[in-house]
Amino acid sequence: MGTETISAAASTIATLLILLGCLAAGAFLLRRLRARAAPAAANMPLAILAARALGGQQSLVIAQAGGQVLLLGVGRGGIALLSRLDADE
């Protein structure tokens, strides 16, 4: 009985170590993929062209991001894209 118990425990520990290794490898790869995507987003120009408070912690914002002009609604619930504007509007 003692040898079987030790063998089962060793098998369980080996399986656990393999699973933890796979999890660590997945986390490492995910970090590398995020690091590659981040520089592209970091280089995108972002400018707030105008902002207007509406009251009640709500506002309208005209922002320029990556060559696009966007009308955004900002409030407690987050940010919502209301419209894409022409650059000359």
N, C-alpha and C positions, 0 to 999 in steps of 0.2 A: 504494500500500500504506500509506503513512504516514497519509493522510487517513482511510482506513477504520479503521485501528488507533485513531486519536484519537477517531473517532466511536463506535466500540465501547466504548472506555474511558469516554467521556462518558456514554454510555447506561447502562453498568454503575454508574457513580458516581451518576447521577440515580436509578436504581432503588434503590440502597443508601440514599440520603438519604430517599427516600419511605418505605422500610421502617422506617428509624430514627425518622422522624417519627410513623409509625403506632404504633410501640412506645412512644414517649414519651407520646403522647396516651393510649394505653391505660393506662399506668402512672399518669398524672395522674388519669384518671377512677377508677381503682381506689382510689387514695388518698382521693379525695373521697367515694366510697361508704363506705369504712371509717370516715372521720371522722364521717359522719352516723350510722352505726350505733353508734359508741363511746359517745356520751353516754347512750344508752338503757341500755346495760350498766353504765355508771359510776354511774348513779343507783339501780341495784337494790341494796337493802339485803342485806347478807350478815353472818351471825353464826354463830359456832361455839358451839353449846349445850353440847356435851360431847365429850370425847375420851378414848379408852382405848388405851394401848399394849398390843399383843399379843406383842411380842418379834420379833426378826428384822427390824427396820425395818418392821413392819406395825402398823397401828392401825385402830380404828374411830372414826368421827367422826359426830356428829349435828350437822348444819348447817341453818340456816334461810336460804333464799334466795328472794326474791320471794314471800313468803307461803307457801312450801312447806317442809316439814320433811323432810330427807333423811338416810338412813343411808348413809354412804360407807365403803368399804374403801380404805385408803391403804397403798401399799407401793412397793417398788422399781419395779414395772411401771407405776405410775401410780395414778390414782384411778378407782374403779368405783362406780357407783350400785348399792347392794344392795337398797334398798327406799325407798318413799315412805311416810312415817308420817303419821298423823293429828296435827293440832296439839296435841290434848289427851293424847297418849300420853306 
